[in-house]
Amino acid sequence: MPSHDTLIAFFGVAIVLGLTPGPDNLFVLMQSAQHGWRTGLQVVIGLCLGITVHTCAVALGLAAIIVASPTAFTALKWVGALYLLWLAWGAWRSPASVAPGNAHETSAPMPYNKPRQHPLAMIGRGFVMNLSNPKVLMFFLAFLPQFANPALGPVAPQIGLLGLLFTLATLLVFGTIACCSGFFGSLLQKSATAQRILNRIASVVFAGLAIRLLTMQRLV
């Protein structure tokens, strides 16, 4: 197994990477602002489950096969992009609704009937978002093996441990983002106008992530 110094260094790098603006933390930011911090944490759990799958793929050698295959790589890109476009369309069409006490902020009273997001649905949303992003797979394929040392034993268990630490770092960083974003988002939800603007911003962000995903090229 890797030394304690290696594991500490890896965990520190994982924290920094989690704080670096990217598709996943931006996704958590917008989902939390739209639906609240609890929903944001559910999305984070889904993302962490996706990281677990990516880690297993790297440890078993499946990631290299997928990245090396133009067909598999393109299919994965399209799945992720179409899913993000679907979320963008849903966010754009999402109605604004405020609590009865805040209905005076709109030109006409609006019912407070915003549906709650099912926890499993939001966990699944984060899982699909992470799993269908080939950039994450490429990153793990290039990043995790750098901290594994064949001289210390089998590489697969080392990669599994590193993936677990990366998941923990992601949970801490993204969980903090979800809570903070959800708090400020709840303030915006008191205004129907602000809520409409937030929904439009979320839609544009999701569409932008989809375009970015489609234009991404393989490294090989």
N, C-alpha and C positions, 0 to 999 in steps of 0.2 A: 504494500500500500504506500501511497505518497507520504512524505514526511509531513510533520505538523507545520513546518514553515511553508511548504508548498501549498498545503490546504488553506492556510491563513492568507497567503498571497493570492490564491485563486479566488477565495471568497471576497477579498477586497476588490479585485478586478471585476468580479460579477456584480458587486454593488455599484461600482462606477458605471458599468455598462447598462445596468438597470436605470440609472439616473440620466443616461444619455438619451436625448429625444429620438424616438423611433416609432415605427408603426404600432407596436404592442402597447407601450405606455400611453401613446396618444389615443389609442382605442379605449383603454381603461379610463382615461381622462374624460372623454366625451360620453361614454356610457354612464359613468358615475354622475356627471353633471346633468345628464338627461333624466336618469331614473333613480338616483340616490346612491348613497355610499354602500348600502347593503347589496344592491344590485351590482355595484362596481366590484365588491369583494367576491361575488359569485363569478363574475367574469374573470377575475384574477385566478380563482381556483381552476377554471377551465383552461386558462393559459398555462398554468403550472402542470396540469395533466398533459397538455400538448408537449411541454418541455420533457416530461417523462418519456413520452413516446419517441421523441427525437433522440433522447439519450440512448434508449434501447436500440434504435435504428443504427446509431453510430457504433455502439458496442458490438452489435451483431454483424456489422459490415453492410447493412442494407442501404445506409445513407449514400455510400459511395456508388452503389449501383444506380440509385435513383438520380443522383446528380449527373452521372455519366450518361444517362439515357435521355436524349433530346425529347423523345415522346413523353416519357414519364414527367420530365421537368416541365414541359409545356402544359401538360394536362393538369398538373398541380397548380401552376400559375393561373390557369383559366378557372379552375374550381374556386380558388381564393378570390380572384377578381370578381367573378359573378356573384359570389356570396357578399362581398363588400358593396357591390352595386345594388344588390337587393336590400341591404341594410340602409344604403343611401336613399333609396326610393321610399322605404318605410319611414325614415326620419323626416324626409321632406313632406310627406303626407300626414305626419303625426299631428293630431289636433291639439290646440292649446286649451288647457283647462285649469282654472284656479279655484281655490277654496271659496265658499260662499262669502266669507268675510272680505275677500279681495276682489269680488266681482265688479266693484265700481271702477276698477282700473281699465276695463274694456268698454267699448262703445255700447255693448249690449251684454246683459248678464249671461254667463256661460256656466253650464253645469259642471260640477266637480266629479267627473266620471272617468278619470284617467285610470286605465286598467293596470293592475299590478303585474309585474313580470314574474313568471314562474321561475323559481330558483334553478330547476334542472334545465330550463330553456336558456337561461343566461350562462350557466356553466357550459352548456353545449355551444353557445355562441363564442365564448372565449376559446374553447377547445378547437372548434373548426377554424377560427381565425388564426390560431397558432399553427395548427397542424397543416393547413393548406398553404402555408407560406414557405416556399422553397428556400428563401433567403435564410430563414432560421436553420433549416437543415444544412445548408452550406456553411453557415457560421459554426454550428456545432461540429461539423466534420473537420473544420480547420482549427477550431479553438480547443476542444477538449483533449485531443491526443497530445497537444503540446505539454500538458501537465502530467501525462502518464509516462511512467518509466518502466520499460520492459525488464530492466535489470532487477526490479523490485517484485516481480511476479507477473501473473496474467494481466493483460491490459484491460480486458473487458470489465472486471470488477472495479478497477481503478476509475474507468470512465463512468461506471455506474455511480460510484461515490461522488465524483466530481459533478455529475448531473444532479445528484441529490442536493449538493451544496448550492449549485446554481439555482435550483428550484426554490430553496430556502431564501436566497438573496432576492429572487424575483418576488416571492411572497411578501417579504418585508418592504421592499421599495414600492412595488405596485400597490400593495395594501395601503401604504401611506398616501399614495397618490389618489387612490379611490376614496379614502376618508376625507381628505382635504377638498377634492373636487366635488364630492357629494355634498359637503357642507355648504360650499358657495353655490352649488347648483340648486340646493333647496331654497336658498334666498331668491334666486332668479325665478323659481317655480311659482312664487307668489304673484308674479306679474305675467299676464297672458302675452303681452307684447314681448317681454324678455324671453318667454318660453318659445314663442315662434322664432325669434332670432336664433336662440340656442339650437332649435331643431334644424334650422337652415344651415347653421355653421356645421353641425354634426353631419348633415347630408353631404356638404361640400368636402369635409375632411374624409369621409368614407369613400367618396368618389375619387378623390385625389390619391388615396392609398391604393385603390383599385388600378388606377392608371400607372402608378409607380410600380406596382407588382407586374403588370403586363409588359412594361418596358424593361424589366430586369433581364439581364443576360447571364448565361451560365459562365462559370469561371474556367471551364475546360473546353 
